[in-house]
Each structure stands twice: as C-alpha cells, then as structure tokens.
Amino acid sequence: MQEALTNIDVEKTVLGCMLLESTTLHRVLPLLKPSDFCLESHRRIFHVIADLAESGKPVDEMTVVDALISKGQLESVGGAAYVTSLIEKVTLSLAKVTNVEHYADVIRDKSRRRRARAAGEALVAATLDPSVTTEECLRLVQETLLQIEADSGRSTARHAKDFMPKVVHEIETQAMHQGIVGMTTGLRSLDVATGGIREGELWTIGAMPGRGKTALGVQTALANAAAGTPTCAFSLEMQDVEMGKRFLAAKSSFSALQIRNPHAIGLDRWT
C-alpha cells in the first residue's frame, strides 16, 4: 500500500537532477510544488531550490546547503551529506536527467493519490459526526476532489448540458448591456466588436512604436476605473509622472501636446 502512495527514490532522483543540472530547473519547477513531496526533508530542499532559482541565484550543492543553514534547516534534512547523496544517486544510478519530467509526473501522481486518500478519510470522519449534515459531507468531498483535479493541470471532458446555460446567460448579458459582457476597453466600437474584456482572458496589443499602444492602455485603465472596477497599471517604459500626464490628456480638455509643452497653455486656463 505504501508503494502506491509514495516513491522516495523518485523524489531523491528529481532533487538530485535539479542539483546536478541547472537546465532541469525550468522543466521541473512548473510541474511540482513542495507539498507534492512525501518527506518533509524533501519539501524543504525543493523549497530552497525553488527560492534560489526564482531569485536568479545559482543552484548547486553548495548554494543549497548554505541556504538551508541560513534557515536553520540543514540538520533537519539530514545534513550536508544527505544533500550530496542526492547528486550521487543520479550519477551512480540509471536515472537520466533527460527523463526528469517523467519522474516529476510520478511524484505528482503520488501526491494526488495521498490527497485523494485524505479526502476519503475526511469524508468518513464527517459522516460519523452527527453535527455535520449530509449535504456538508458531500460538498466537502466534492470540493476536495475538484481542487485535486484543478491542481493536476489536466482538464476533463464536459457534457454540453453543463456549460450551455452559461452560454445563454452570457448572450443575455450582452443583450442587456448593449453588446458588452466583460469589462470595457474604453472604445465603444471595440467593445461592440469583442464584447469587452471577459473574465479569464489575456489581451495582447501589438503595433509599431508611436502607434498608440500606451494610449489605448491608458484609455482602458481609466474607463474601467471610472466604472468602479479596481484597476492597476504596470509600465516598463513609462514613469508614474509621465503616466499621470497621459491621464490628464485623456480626462481634461487639453491635448497631450499641450500637457507635454505647458508653455502653450494660456494663463487664463490654468485654473
């Protein structure tokens, strides 16, 4: 039974591959999280590796040991000798770095099995508790299983009857809001053509320099803020003061040229 729920050797292999070859980091990190590992020591080592990688620091035996020392966790994971043994396991065994995605899938599958078993045990405990209603028991297991499936990164087939009511509701919403079902773009014609920016969508705007990409972004941000939608803008090319000038140009009677060259603004218009 324990073999169905855990595979310690595979966990060691994945950690060893990440320590041995930096190219495996971007292949493993999107697939796993610390809680997918069975052993607490492996969770801590993986967490340190992920932190180092995300901060742009090198990941190897020495940097991981140093990070564990700084956290006061080195002895709890088995000491520096255990970290070294993870690399030796890869170099001395038949495990291949090229197969690291397969090993990561095994770890994730075992993690899902453990979570499914825990959900079953929680359901049994809930059914024996007279203070918990049957509806609450069923909702508990349904929510847990849905979360496990969502975390797996895989989607399942759905019957048309499950999503068609949402389709009809969206069409009704568009009809009642003059064609808009999502957030406004700030441009009426674009809203009519697209239905607006819908929840879960990612919009990418591309054009040559000076063609109005930033202007459209500012227009969209201001329109949604005015509509009461919490709005936050990030810019890699424009400082906040320059962004503020765009706001003034969009919401005042002055053109962007006048705000950029304010000497053209008459004294009687400053108020």
ZAMARGU-4260 file (C-alpha; in steps of 0.2 Angstrom, whole numbers, plus 5000, padded with zeros to 4 digits):
<rodrens>
0) 5000/5000/5000 | 5014/5012/5004 | 5022/5010/4987 | 5005/5016/4979 | 5006/5032/4989
5) 5025/5036/4989 | 5041/5034/4979 | 5055/5041/4990 | 5068/5035/4977 | 5060/5045/4963
10) 5059/5061/4975 | 5078/5059/4978 | 5081/5057/4959 | 5072/5073/4955 | 5081/5083/4968
15) 5097/5076/4963 | 5094/5081/4944 | 5090/5098/4949 | 5106/5100/4959 | 5116/5092/4946
20) 5110/5100/4930 | 5103/5118/4930 | 5093/5115/4914 | 5081/5104/4923 | 5075/5118/4934
25) 5063/5126/4921 | 5057/5109/4917 | 5053/5104/4935 | 5048/5119/4944 | 5031/5122/4934
30) 5026/5104/4937 | 5029/5102/4956 | 5027/5112/4972 | 5034/5107/4989 | 5019/5099/4996
35) 5020/5086/4982 | 5034/5078/4991 | 5031/5065/5004 | 5046/5068/5015 | 5047/5084/5025
40) 5065/5085/5022 | 5062/5084/5003 | 5049/5098/5004 | 5062/5109/5012 | 5076/5105/5000
45) 5064/5108/4985 | 5058/5124/4993 | 5076/5131/4994 | 5080/5126/4976 | 5064/5135/4970
50) 5068/5151/4980 | 5086/5151/4973 | 5080/5148/4956 | 5067/5162/4957 | 5079/5174/4964
55) 5091/5171/4949 | 5104/5163/4960 | 5114/5148/4955 | 5108/5131/4961 | 5120/5118/4966
60) 5126/5108/4981 | 5135/5122/4990 | 5121/5136/4987 | 5108/5124/4993 | 5117/5119/5009
65) 5121/5137/5013 | 5103/5142/5011 | 5097/5128/5022 | 5110/5133/5035 | 5103/5151/5034
70) 5086/5144/5038 | 5092/5133/5052 | 5086/5118/5042 | 5101/5109/5037 | 5102/5096/5051
75) 5083/5093/5049 | 5085/5087/5031 | 5100/5075/5036 | 5114/5087/5034 | 5126/5091/5020
80) 5130/5073/5017 | 5112/5070/5013 | 5111/5084/5000 | 5127/5076/4992 | 5120/5059/4992
85) 5106/5066/4981 | 5118/5070/4967 | 5127/5054/4969 | 5111/5044/4967 | 5109/5052/4950
90) 5127/5050/4944 | 5128/5032/4951 | 5111/5025/4945 | 5102/5023/4929 | 5092/5038/4931
95) 5094/5051/4917 | 5092/5069/4918 | 5083/5069/4901 | 5069/5059/4910 | 5066/5071/4924
100) 5049/5076/4918 | 5043/5058/4919 | 5050/5057/4937 | 5041/5073/4941 | 5025/5066/4935
105) 5027/5051/4946 | 5029/5062/4961 | 5014/5072/4956 | 5003/5057/4954 | 5008/5050/4971
110) 5004/5067/4979 | 4986/5066/4971 | 4984/5049/4977 | 4988/5054/4995 | 4977/5069/4994
115) 4963/5058/4987 | 4965/5046/5002 | 4965/5060/5014 | 4949/5066/5006 | 4941/5049/5009
120) 4947/5049/5027 | 4939/5066/5030 | 4923/5060/5022 | 4922/5045/5033 | 4925/5056/5049
125) 4912/5068/5043 | 4899/5055/5040 | 4902/5049/5058 | 4899/5066/5065 | 4881/5070/5069
130) 4884/5088/5069 | 4888/5088/5050 | 4874/5087/5038 | 4874/5075/5023 | 4875/5090/5011
135) 4890/5096/5020 | 4898/5079/5019 | 4896/5078/5000 | 4901/5096/4997 | 4917/5093/5007
140) 4922/5078/4996 | 4917/5087/4980 | 4927/5102/4983 | 4942/5092/4988 | 4942/5081/4973
145) 4939/5096/4962 | 4954/5105/4969 | 4965/5090/4967 | 4959/5089/4948 | 4962/5108/4946
150) 4980/5106/4953 | 4984/5092/4942 | 4984/5104/4927 | 4973/5092/4917 | 4955/5096/4911
155) 4942/5083/4909 | 4928/5081/4896 | 4912/5091/4900 | 4894/5087/4893 | 4886/5101/4883
160) 4872/5102/4896 | 4884/5108/4909 | 4890/5123/4901 | 4876/5128/4889 | 4867/5138/4902
165) 4882/5149/4905 | 4882/5152/4886 | 4864/5158/4886 | 4867/5168/4901 | 4882/5177/4893
170) 4872/5181/4877 | 4858/5188/4888 | 4870/5199/4897 | 4877/5206/4881 | 4859/5210/4875
175) 4855/5219/4891 | 4872/5229/4891 | 4872/5234/4873 | 4884/5220/4867 | 4896/5221/4882
180) 4898/5206/4893 | 4915/5210/4900 | 4925/5225/4905 | 4925/5240/4894 | 4940/5244/4883
185) 4936/5262/4883 | 4932/5262/4865 | 4913/5259/4860 | 4917/5251/4843 | 4930/5239/4850
190) 4918/5234/4864 | 4904/5230/4852 | 4916/5220/4841 | 4923/5210/4855 | 4910/5210/4869
195) 4923/5218/4880 | 4937/5211/4890 | 4930/5195/4898 | 4935/5187/4914 | 4950/5175/4912
200) 4955/5182/4895 | 4973/5189/4891 | 4973/5203/4878 | 4990/5207/4869 | 4991/5223/4859
205) 5005/5224/4847 | 5010/5238/4835 | 5025/5248/4829 | 5032/5262/4840 | 5021/5278/4841
210) 5005/5269/4835 | 4995/5272/4851 | 4998/5256/4862 | 5001/5265/4878 | 4986/5277/4874
215) 4975/5263/4872 | 4981/5255/4888 | 4978/5271/4897 | 4961/5273/4890 | 4956/5256/4895
220) 4963/5258/4913 | 4954/5275/4915 | 4937/5268/4908 | 4937/5253/4920 | 4942/5264/4935
225) 4928/5276/4931 | 4916/5261/4930 | 4921/5256/4948 | 4932/5241/4943 | 4948/5240/4953
230) 4962/5244/4941 | 4981/5243/4942 | 4993/5248/4928 | 5011/5242/4926 | 5023/5250/4914
235) 5041/5245/4910 | 5044/5261/4899 | 5035/5275/4907 | 5037/5283/4924 | 5022/5287/4935
240) 5023/5306/4931 | 5023/5303/4913 | 5008/5291/4915 | 4999/5304/4925 | 5001/5316/4910
245) 4993/5303/4900 | 4978/5303/4912 | 4977/5322/4911 | 4977/5322/4892 | 4963/5308/4892
250) 4952/5316/4906 | 4954/5335/4903 | 4951/5347/4888 | 4970/5349/4885 | 4979/5339/4872
255) 4994/5328/4875 | 5005/5341/4866 | 4999/5355/4877 | 5002/5345/4893 | 5019/5340/4886
260) 5023/5358/4882 | 5013/5368/4895 | 5020/5385/4889 | 5007/5384/4876 | 4993/5384/4889
265) 4986/5402/4892 | 4987/5409/4910 | 4968/5410/4910 | 4966/5392/4908 | 4977/5386/4922
270) 4963/5386/4934
</rodrens>
